[in-house]
């Protein structure tokens, strides 16, 4: 009974730590520098690795810690991170519908999170948990650096006027690009390949690339040929 209680406490502790880390990154606790929009756009044009370099520097200690996390703990972090991104996307969709802003409606279309969620779902597979947690920690950090939550809060509070949307539209576009870039198979695999924890995992990264290109690959391969 004592061992069972100790295991339960450890389980709860791990759950809380993983969830807390999601909140810590998303709310900007690890943000140290103000990022310039023009600089970020130029970095994105250079490539995903360049674009996420600052975010990686901020969370690289956390990524190193992931190597010692149990699968269940990694899963809590990944699920929490995906939920933050889904909630952000869905909230922006509601603002787009309320304001009927044509650009916002295009950026946040109906069922717009479906493909994104399917791709992020690849990171929930046992073999990709550590890689997925690494990628999602960088995505949350980048969105925090760009001020995604601050823009969302302002708009949700009733300030989503045409003037405010126009003033923030380039930043909002970058939010969407950040999310979509994080599931780009070529860029993500190349970036992970330069992280110490994954440098020797060529086969894993190759399979991850294939699964990001087609999240349903395993399902399709399991269907008997007619």
C-alpha positions in Angstrom: 0.0 0.0 0.0 2.9 2.4 0.9 4.6 1.7 -2.4 1.3 2.3 -4.3 0.9 5.7 -2.5 4.4 6.7 -3.3 3.9 5.8 -7.0 0.7 7.8 -7.1 2.5 10.8 -5.5 5.3 10.5 -8.0 2.8 10.2 -10.9 0.9 13.3 -9.8 4.1 15.2 -9.3 5.2 14.4 -12.8 1.8 15.4 -14.2 1.9 18.7 -12.4 5.5 19.4 -13.5 4.7 18.8 -17.1 1.6 20.9 -17.1 3.4 23.7 -15.2 6.2 23.8 -17.8 3.6 24.3 -20.6 2.1 27.2 -18.7 5.6 28.6 -17.8 6.7 28.7 -21.5 3.3 29.9 -22.9 2.9 32.8 -20.4 6.4 34.1 -21.3 8.3 33.2 -18.2 11.3 32.3 -20.3 11.2 35.3 -22.6 14.2 37.6 -22.1 14.4 39.8 -25.1 11.9 41.8 -27.2 11.8 40.5 -30.7 11.5 42.7 -33.7 8.8 41.6 -36.3 11.0 42.5 -39.3 13.9 40.5 -37.9 11.7 37.5 -37.3 10.3 37.5 -40.8 13.8 37.7 -42.2 14.9 34.7 -40.1 11.9 32.7 -41.3 12.9 33.4 -44.8 16.4 32.0 -44.0 14.8 28.7 -42.7 13.1 27.1 -39.8 16.3 26.5 -37.9 17.2 30.2 -38.0 13.6 31.2 -37.1 13.5 29.0 -34.0 17.1 29.5 -33.0 16.2 32.1 -30.3 13.4 29.9 -28.9 15.7 26.9 -28.8 18.3 28.9 -26.8 15.6 29.7 -24.3 14.4 26.2 -23.8 17.5 24.1 -24.6 17.9 23.3 -20.9 14.3 21.9 -20.8 14.9 19.9 -24.0 17.9 18.3 -22.3 15.7 17.4 -19.3 13.3 15.7 -21.6 15.8 12.8 -22.2 15.2 11.8 -18.6 11.4 12.1 -18.6 9.1 9.1 -18.6 6.8 8.6 -21.5 3.7 9.5 -19.5 5.2 12.8 -18.4 6.2 13.6 -21.9 2.7 12.9 -23.1 1.2 15.3 -20.6 3.5 18.0 -21.8 2.8 17.3 -25.5 -1.0 17.2 -24.9 -0.9 20.4 -23.0 1.2 22.2 -25.6 -1.1 21.0 -28.4 -4.2 22.1 -26.5 -2.6 25.6 -26.1 -2.1 25.9 -29.8 -5.6 24.6 -30.6 -7.2 27.0 -28.1 -5.3 29.9 -29.6 -6.3 28.9 -33.1 -10.0 28.4 -32.2 -10.1 31.7 -30.2 -8.7 33.6 -33.2 -11.3 31.8 -35.4 -14.1 33.2 -33.1 -12.7 36.7 -33.4 -12.5 36.3 -37.2 -16.2 35.3 -37.3 -17.2 38.1 -34.9 -15.4 40.8 -36.9 -15.9 39.2 -40.3 -12.4 40.4 -41.2 -11.6 38.8 -44.5 -7.9 38.3 -43.8 -8.6 36.8 -40.4 -11.2 34.5 -41.9 -8.6 33.3 -44.4 -5.9 32.8 -41.7 -8.3 30.9 -39.4 -10.6 29.0 -41.7 -13.4 26.6 -40.5 -11.8 23.3 -39.5 -8.4 25.0 -39.8 -7.0 23.1 -36.9 -7.8 19.7 -38.3 -4.7 19.2 -40.4 -2.5 20.9 -37.8 -3.9 18.6 -35.1 -3.4 15.5 -37.2 0.3 16.5 -37.8 0.9 17.3 -34.2 -0.6 13.9 -33.3 2.4 12.3 -34.8 4.4 13.6 -31.9 2.2 11.6 -29.5 3.6 8.3 -30.8 5.9 6.6 -28.3 9.0 6.7 -30.5 8.6 10.5 -31.1 7.7 11.7 -27.6 11.1 13.3 -26.9 11.4 14.9 -30.3 7.8 16.1 -30.1 8.3 17.7 -26.7 11.4 19.4 -28.0 9.6 20.8 -31.0 6.5 21.9 -29.1 8.5 23.6 -26.4 10.2 25.7 -29.1 6.8 26.5 -30.7 5.3 27.7 -27.4 8.4 29.7 -26.7 8.4 31.4 -30.2 4.7 32.3 -29.8 5.4 33.7 -26.4 8.3 35.8 -27.8 6.0 37.1 -30.5 3.3 38.0 -28.0 0.6 35.7 -29.2 -1.3 35.6 -25.9 -1.1 39.4 -25.4 -2.7 40.0 -28.9 -5.3 37.3 -28.2 -6.2 38.8 -24.8 -6.5 42.3 -26.2 -8.8 41.2 -29.1 -10.9 38.9 -26.9 -11.5 41.8 -24.5 -13.4 43.6 -27.2 -10.6 45.5 -28.8 -10.7 43.6 -32.1 -11.4 46.7 -34.1 -10.5 47.1 -37.8 -7.7 49.5 -36.7 -6.3 47.0 -34.2 -6.5 44.1 -36.6 -4.7 46.1 -39.3 -2.0 47.1 -36.7 -1.4 43.5 -35.7 -2.1 41.6 -38.9 1.5 41.0 -39.9 2.2 39.7 -36.4 -0.9 37.5 -36.6 0.3 36.1 -39.9 3.6 35.2 -38.2 1.7 33.4 -35.5 0.1 31.2 -38.1 3.4 30.7 -39.9 5.1 29.7 -36.7 2.5 26.9 -36.1 2.6 25.7 -39.6 6.4 25.8 -39.8 6.6 23.6 -36.7 5.1 20.7 -38.7 7.1 21.2 -41.8 8.8 17.8 -42.3 12.0 18.9 -43.9 12.7 21.9 -41.7 11.8 20.2 -38.4 13.9 17.1 -39.1 16.8 19.3 -40.2 16.5 21.3 -37.0 16.3 18.3 -34.7 19.3 16.8 -36.4 21.4 19.6 -35.1 20.3 19.1 -31.5 22.7 17.0 -29.5 20.0 14.6 -28.2 19.0 13.7 -31.7 22.2 13.8 -33.8 22.7 10.1 -33.6 19.0 9.3 -34.3 19.0 9.3 -38.1 16.5 6.5 -38.5 14.1 8.0 -36.1 14.3 11.4 -37.8 13.8 9.8 -41.2 10.7 8.0 -40.0 9.5 11.2 -38.3 9.8 13.0 -41.6 7.8 10.4 -43.4 5.1 10.5 -40.8 4.8 14.2 -40.8 4.5 14.1 -44.6 1.7 11.7 -44.1 0.3 11.3 -40.6 -1.9 8.4 -41.7 1.0 6.4 -43.2 0.9 3.6 -40.5 -2.8 3.3 -40.9 -2.7 3.1 -44.6 0.1 0.5 -44.5 -2.0 -1.7 -42.1 -4.9 -1.9 -44.6 -4.7 -5.3 -46.4 -4.3 -5.0 -50.2 -7.4 -5.9 -52.1 
